[in-house]
């Protein structure tokens, strides 16, 4: 995951676009694990089935970094540029080499 977070092409879509180092990545993983414990939902690691290579993550998360939308749940993902053995996964526009984003879909808690 550190390689995905260190890729400027992926991270440019996340918050202020600053890449993350290994220590920041570990902190993010620990925060995600804590969210599973406290919320009973969270982020899942994704891997390429044929190779076992880490692709990134996807899942649900509370966007604490956007307090103006709370209470809410974010549908998020971050996918790196991983070799897929010639397969077109994940689908992306011609010329694009990586995908990293958080969606703009929010589920408001009532």
Secondary structure in CASP SS format (residue, H / E / C, confidence):
PFRMAT SS
TARGET T0000
AUTHOR 0000-0000-0000
METHOD secondary structure of the structure
MODEL  1
X C 1.00
X H 1.00
X H 1.00
X H 1.00
X H 1.00
X C 1.00
X C 1.00
X H 1.00
X H 1.00
X H 1.00
X H 1.00
X C 1.00
X C 1.00
X C 1.00
X C 1.00
X C 1.00
X C 1.00
X C 1.00
X C 1.00
X C 1.00
X C 1.00
X H 1.00
X H 1.00
X H 1.00
X H 1.00
X H 1.00
X H 1.00
X H 1.00
X H 1.00
X H 1.00
X H 1.00
X H 1.00
X H 1.00
X H 1.00
X H 1.00
X H 1.00
X H 1.00
X H 1.00
X H 1.00
X C 1.00
X C 1.00
X C 1.00
X E 1.00
X E 1.00
X E 1.00
X E 1.00
X E 1.00
X C 1.00
X C 1.00
X C 1.00
X C 1.00
X C 1.00
X C 1.00
X E 1.00
X E 1.00
X E 1.00
X E 1.00
X E 1.00
X E 1.00
X E 1.00
X E 1.00
X C 1.00
X C 1.00
X C 1.00
X C 1.00
X C 1.00
X H 1.00
X H 1.00
X H 1.00
X C 1.00
X C 1.00
X E 1.00
X E 1.00
X E 1.00
X E 1.00
X E 1.00
X E 1.00
X E 1.00
X E 1.00
X C 1.00
X C 1.00
X C 1.00
X C 1.00
X C 1.00
X C 1.00
X C 1.00
X C 1.00
X C 1.00
X C 1.00
X C 1.00
X C 1.00
X C 1.00
X C 1.00
X C 1.00
X C 1.00
X C 1.00
X C 1.00
X C 1.00
X E 1.00
X E 1.00
X E 1.00
X E 1.00
X E 1.00
X E 1.00
X E 1.00
X E 1.00
X E 1.00
X E 1.00
X C 1.00
X C 1.00
END
